Amino acid sequence: MPELSSAAAGPGSVGTPSLWAVTIAGVIALLVLDFAVTRRPHEVSLKEALGWSAFYVALPLTFGAWVWFEFGSERGFDYLTGYLVEKSLSVDNLFVFMLLLAAFAVPSVLAQRVLLFGITGALVLRGVFIALGHAALQTLDFAFLIFALILLFTAAKLLRDAVTGREQTVDIGGMRSVRLLRRVMPVVHEYHGTKMVVRVDGRRTLTPLALVVVAILATDVVFAIDSVPAVYGITEDPYLVFATNAFALLGLRALYFVLHAALSRLVHLSYGLAVILAFIGVKLGLHWAHGIWSGVPEIPTEVSLLVIVGVLVTVTITSLRATRNAAPGSTEVVTERQ
């Protein structure tokens, strides 16, 4: 997690040490609550998923209203725009989680526990990357340019895959993390509830649950590399960056079960995310150039918010129209050959 100090907060940051402490304590409390809810494996009903999703939408919006009235409309716009960016990126994150759950044939009663491990790992990794990103922005004059190039590269890759129709697949046997685990310890073929390690013939053995959790944690690293520069393109305040990431991730467990069927219909999401990341990349590049020459214009956060909302609404409508006659599809995965 980011360091709790006034230096870490940076000039003009809304995150005082006490606010950092309360926020991180709140995030941990919510994670504990989620682990308590998933302690007994069960299939998640739509009613349950909708209830938790409503809670995790109301909570960040309430927090955003508090930021708005406590610190002003500028910080309020920063938070809401950053949250929207992170939430849209988290939907793509969910799609990859869906691929992994299908590839590892995770029982439906264990799905939310696996998701929760992935969300917890993502939160820790985002905290680390946020701290590193803030340090880079404070010490490197060209850090914004580096972030801009990362986002433009990611946007180009997303757009290329979308245009060529390249399917996102999961090759279990080709994942380095899975191969490494199998070299270290034997793996049983069947799941044993929420246990990751069991004893077979007196020997400690991994279950498939351990493999899928490690695989999801490995993908969290990739998403953190893209996500943190994206929100730093909206606000330089590390506290708001952390808050937007935390709130966007905490509701993913419930959102997964709400959107599970709909995710396959968002066929134009990659185009939208590519446009959003490219836009923020350009915004970061202009911000870097403005620091060199004040004559270079910058893109206001209000404009960023309008562009992001417009792109998300557009790709959602076009996706639903393109798939309105399609039957619910299955997720394509590449499984390991026996």
Protein Blocks (a to p, Z undefined) as FASTA:
>chain_A
ZZddfklnoghiabdfklmmmmmmmmmmmmmmmmmmmmpgcdddfklmmmmmmmmmmmmm
mmmmmmmmmnojklmmmmmmmmmmmmmmmmmmmmmmmmmmmmnopafklmmmmmmmmmmm
mmmmmmmmmmmmmmmmmmmmklmmmmmmmmmmmmmmmmmmmmnopacdddfklpmklmmm
mmmpccdfbdehjbfbdceehiacddfklmmmmmmmmmmmmmmmmmmmmmmmmpccfklm
mmmmmmmmmmmmmmmmmmmmmmmmmmmlmmmmmmmmmmmmmmmmmmmmmmmpmkbccddf
klmmmmmmmmmmmmmmmmmmmmmmpccdddddddddZZ
